[in-house]
């Protein structure tokens, strides 16, 4: 039979059903006197105050028809490691899901892009960043100002030199190579670097400062970098005013708004601090909307390119990011050794994480805006942007896995082996 549940309930009997006890007269009380003890024995029943529930569970391995029946607990055992994997790798899963959905059905992603949902998602990311920004983190960013200045130098002045190396590759269409070279001249990502820094336990305020300043200064520096390293002196018109307005609306205003909400209402700060994991997952969902729309918009061009050529372009983007990571890691270690060793702000783990993640990433939205202003001077705009979409996704996915590896090393072993 199926699982049989026997319940034996013991309740106190009703007063009317209790046997009648004759009152004990006073002379019926017996005293037992020993050498040093005196005990009084009263013949009085002890009432049962609460009912007892005794449950006996008997699980049968077969059902009524002879089939095997599994208990609900056993059927959910496989779901626990799956949920744990999803929570630990939520950001890369969100990004890969966005890519897969965009390739499978681009119509909805194109519609979302047409209504500028990407701006809304970036707005939401930075509102969450402001809500999660503690005041002591702002002080930490101020203390690490040398790291921030050095990070700006790496993003805007040093890493663009690798564009010359990229242009040495020959690929058809050549726009793939040119697009990656332009992508390398861009400032850092608007949101993913900050989100990954928060996830890795780095100095998120420092990451925010480098993100804001590099994108604002990049509006002025990027045209000169493209002219020097790529266009060989060809004048490039960058929409400085429009880019500046876009950055203020989608980055600075939501960040300030989130911080004001946190400081104005004590309950908001307490709620956010108690649910930081939840807010990080919401931020990852907002971030996953960006590749979903980008892949949906570029799907038609992607299908026109030979798969082998596009795979080579993807490999070039991966190689570029690995070079930037290695370069910035070597750079911060060298500066830390020269500027005071362990006492240097460059040697602090939180600052090093922010520097490495933010200085090694490049932003796609600014690159798209710049390419649109070239009007075909350096090649077909769609082909210039297409490999950069993959490079943008790959750098975020790679860094998210690196962050998970770092967190795994820092996480204590909760189940130590017993000798």
Secondary structure, 3 states (H helix, E strand, C coil): CCCEEEEEEECCCCHHHCCCCCCCCHHHCEEEECCCCEEEECCCCCCCCCCEEEEEEECCCECCCCCECCCHHHHCHHHHHHHHHHHHCHHHHHHHHHHHHHHHCHHHHHHHHHCCHHHHHHHHHHHHHHHHCCHHHHHHHHHCHHHHHHHHHHHHHHHHHHHHHHCCCCCCCCHHHHHHHHHHCCCCCCCHHHHHHHHHCCCHHHHHHHHHHHHHHHHHHHHHHHHHHCCCCCCCCCCHHHHHHHHHHHHHHHHHHHHHHHHHCHHHHHHHHHCHHHHHHHHHHHHHHHHHHHHHHHHHHHHHCCHHHHHHHHHHHHHHHHHHHHHHHHHHHHHHHHCCHHHCHHHCHHHHHHHHHHHCCCCHHHHHHHHHHHCCCCCCHHHHHHHHHHHHHHHHHHHHHHHHHHHHHHCCCCCCCCC
